[in-house]
Amino acid sequence: MLINFETITLPEGAMRQYIDARQAFTALEQLRPRQNEFRGGMVWRTSKGHQYLVRTSPGGAQKGLGRRSPETEAIYDKFVGGKQRVAEIASGLRDAIKRHERVNRALYVGRTPRIIVELLAAVEASGLSSQFIVIGTNALYAYETAAGVRLDQTILATQDLDLLWDNRKTLSLAVQEGPLAEGMLGLLRKVDPTFELRRDQLYTAVNSKGYEIDILRRLGPGSDEQPRQLKPGADDFWAVQARNSDWLLSAPKFSEVIVSETGGMARMHTVDPRAFALFKLWMAQDKEREARKRQRDGMQARAVIELIEERLPQLRFEDIHMFPAEVRKQAEAVTQDIAREMPAGRRTRTR
């Protein structure tokens, strides 16, 4: 039977505001490759009575581009002019985003917990968003945002965020020289300095309000079964294996710009809603899992399947092949169940 929840459709004004805010946010995202082209600087250096054009990197490295000539002057002018134009566009977009964030808050456009949005923004800024995806309950914020609705708070309530590390990719350079120089825990502390590792559970960090961040990793072919530290030898996470997480890493990915309860925005990278529903159906049948959690897994799976049927019909379960046949058959049965009952089931209403 259908989940006895009402899905709330966002008011038209809030939907328009989200579309406008998202447009500004994605415009700044799309500008970042251009900004990267102009990282560092370009200067003239004098040596032995002659001027030479030198390209400098943010880290202080220098590369000579040749003696001063009409050609190198043209290179210099193009670089300086381009950098200035990109900086002006970025400044304008950042100002627009700040205005949109205030309106987002006034119109109650978003409700994702602020800590999640700020953490995802920090991971994005660090350049590591391709190596971590959100799994678990908080992925529902991305799905409901894409569908323009609010799912029932009963199935959303949680005090933790699960990040699945794609440990098929190396973090070595980032750990040694870049954004993870202080480890993933150091990155979290830039968002909230009260985060500390739980000594009884070293894959979990908790802050002063009891909010937890778990770092999980795949357990599959070629992957050792021991916990693995993100930054060896440091006070940092030991990523623990998540059973059958290869299903999630092999599934199509899904991303959406989410909005916090205070209006801030960030992009959430997660798994396709169909993969989420299938994984939750499997978890709901896992006898090793607590009965209370299994019941909630089943409710979340059905809620997402209903959301797909009603709001995201372009997504088809038959296109997801990485899950076992018995799990996919179960999803097909639930989908048929929902399709039969939908006309007499839950109605979508406007808040």
N, C-alpha and C positions, 0 to 999 in steps of 0.2 A: 504494500500500500504506500501511497505518497506520504512524504514527511509532512506532518501537520504544522507547517510553518507558512507564514505569509512572506513572500518576497516583495520588498518595497522598491518601487521604481523611483529614481531620483526625480525631483521636480524639474520642469523644463529649464528654469533659470539656472539651476545648479548644473545641469547638463551642458548648457551653452557656455557657462563659465569654465567648466572642466575642459571643454574642447579648446577654448581660447588659451587657457593656461597651459595645456598640454602642447599646443602649437608653439608657444614661446619656449617651453622647456626643450622640445625636440629640435627647435632651430638652433639653440645653443649647443646641444649635443652634436648636431651636424657640423657646427663650426669648429669643433675641437681639432679635427685633422688639419684644418687650415692654421689654427693657432700653433699646432706642433711644428708646422713648417717654418715658423718664425721664432722658435725658441732660441734663446741666446741672442747674439747680436752680430753686427758687422761694423768694423772700424778700420780706419787708415793708420798704418804704422810706418814710421820713418826709419829707414836703415840705409846708412852710407849715402845719405843725401837724396834718396829716392823714397817715394811713398808706395806702400803695398797694401792691398785690400786683404783683410784677415776676417775670417768667420770664426766667432767664438761660440762655444757651447755653454749651457747652464753650469756644467761641471768645471769649466775653466779651460777646456781643451781649445786649441787654436789650429786653424787650417788656412794656409796662404792661398789666395785666389789669383795672385798675379800683381804685377806692377801697375801703377795708376795709368790708365789709358781711357779712351772713350768707351771701350768695352767694359772695363771694370767699373767705371763710373755709372754706366747704365745698370750693371748688376746691383751696385750699391743703392741707386735711386729706386729701383724696382723693389728691393728688399725693404728699405725704410718706408716707402710709401705703402707697400702691402701690409707691413706690420702695423702701421698706424691705422689703416682702414679696418683691419681685422679687430684691432683693439677697440676701436670706436663702436663697431657692430656688437662685439661681445659686451661692452659696457652698457649699451642700450638694451640688449636682451636681458642682462642681469637686473637692470632697473625694472624692466617690464615684468620679470619673474617675481621680484619683490612685491610689486603692486598686485599681481595675480594672487600671490600667497595671502595677502591681506583680505582680498575679496573671497578667496577660497574659505578662509576662516569665517567670514561674515555670513556666507551662504551655506555653511556646513557641507561643503563639497566632499570632504574626505573624513575618514574616521580611523585610518590606520594609526596605531600607537606611534607617538612621536619618536620613541627610541628606535623603532624599526627603520623609519624613514631616514633618520640621522645616521644610523649605522650603515645602511645601504649607500647613502651618499658618500660616506667616508671610504667604503670599499671601492666605489666607482672612481672617486678621486685618486685613489692609490693605484689605479690601473689593474686591479685584480678581479674585476667583476666577472671575467670570463672563467675564473677558476673556482668560484663559489656560487652555488644556486640555493635558493630558499626552497626547503621542502617542509612538509607538515602543514599544520593548521594555518599558518600565516600566509600561505600561498593563496588562500581564499580571498584575501584582499585584492590581489591582482585579478582574479577571475570575476569578482563582482564588479570591479571597476570597469573591466572590458565590456561587461554586459549592461552597465548603467543601472545597477540595482544595489540593494542592500540585503545581504543574506541575514537570516535570523542570528542575533547575537549569541544565542545558546550554543551554536556550533562553532563560533569564532573565539569564544573566551579561552585565553591561554596566557601563561606567564613565562613563555620561553620562545626562543627563535632557533630553529634548526637550520644550520648551513651545511650543505653537502659539498665537501672539497673534492674536486675532480683530480685525484692524485695520480692520474695518468700524465698530468702536466707537472713540470718541475717548478718549484718556488725558489730555487737556489739563488738566482741573481737578485730577485726581489728581497729575499731574506738578507743577503749579504750587503747590498748596496742601496736598496731602494726603500719603498714604503713599509716593508716589514722589517726594517733594521732593528726595531724594538719588538718584533714579533707581532702576532695577531692580537695578543693581549694588549700590547702597546697601542695598536690601532684602536681597539675598543676604548681604551682609556682616554683617547682624544675626544671621544664622544661623551663618555662618562667616567671620570677618574676614579669612581668607587668600584669599578669592576675588579674582582679578584677571582683567581681559580679556586674551585672547590677541591680541597685536598683529598677528599674521598672519591672524587670523580673528575679527573684531570682533563676531561674533554668538555667541561662545563665551566663557564665564568658567570658569576652572579654579582649584581650591583646592590647598592644599599637599599633599594626598594624591593629586592627579591626577584628581579627580572633576570632570567637565565639565557645564556647563549651557548648552544651546543655546536661543536665542530665534529662532523661525521665524515667518514670516507668509505670508499667502496671496498667490498670484500668479494673478490672475483678471481678469475684465472690470472696467475702471475702476481697476485697481491698477497704479501705476507699477512699473517693473521694477528701479528702483534700491533698494539697501538703505535702510532708514528707521530713524533713531535714535529710541529711545523717549523720551529727553529731549534735545532738540536743544541743542548747545553744551556738553554735560556729558561727563564720562568715563563713558559708559554704552553699553549694547548698541546695535549696528546690526543690527536684525532682518533676516535674509536670507530671500529668497523660497523657499518649498517647493513643488515642482512638484505640481500637481493637489491642493493642500491644500484647494481649494474643495469637493472631494468630502467631505473630513472635516468641514469647517465646516457643510456642508449636511446631513450625516448625523445621525441621532438621537444624543443625548448619553447618557452613562452615568456614574453616580457611585456610589462605594462608600466606606465607612469602612474604611481600611486600617490595619494595625497594624505597627509597626516591630519589629525584632529585640530592641529594649530595652523594648517594651511600649507606647510612645507611639502616639497615634492621630491621624489627620487624614483629611479627606475628599478623595478623588482625583476630579477631574472629568476625564473622558476621552471617547473616542468609543465608540459601540456596538460590542460584540465582532464583530458581523457586518461593520461598516465596517472595523474593524481587519483582519479576515481578508481582505476584498476588496482593501484597499489593499496588504497584504503580497503577495497573489497578483500584483497588478499590478507591484509592485517586483521580485518574483522573475523577471519576464519582461523587465525593463528592461535592455537590452543596454548602456546607458551606466553601469550600476552594476557594482561589482566582483563577480566570480564568487563569491567567498567570502561576501559579504554577501547576494547573491541566493539562495544555497543556504540561508542562515539565515532569510531572509524566507519562503521556501517552507516550511521546517520550522515556523516560528511560525504561519503561516497554517493549516497542516494541524492543528497542535496546538489552535488556537482553534476550528476547525471541529469537531474531535472533542469538545472541551469543550462546545460548544453542543449537539451531537447527544446527548451522554451526560448532561449536567447542566443544560442550559438549553434544553430543547426548545421552550419557548414563543417563542423567537426564530426567526423565519422569514426566510430570505434573500430571498424574493420580495417582502417588504415594503420592501426597500432599493432605491430607484430612481435614486439620483444617480450611480451608477457606470455606465460603459459596458456595453453588452449583452454584449460578449465577455468581460469580467471576471466578470459575473454568471453567465454560462454555465459558465465555468471553475469557479466556486465550486459550482455545481449538480453538475457532474461529480465534483468532489472529495467533496461531501457524499454522493452516491450510492455512490461508492467506499467511503467510510467506513462507511456504513450496511450495505453488504453484508458487510464484513469485521469489523464490530464484535463479533459473537458469538464469533469465533475469534481476535480481536485482543487488544489490551492489556486486562488486567483491572484494575479499581480495587481497591486494597487499603487496609487501615488501618495506619497507622504504629504 
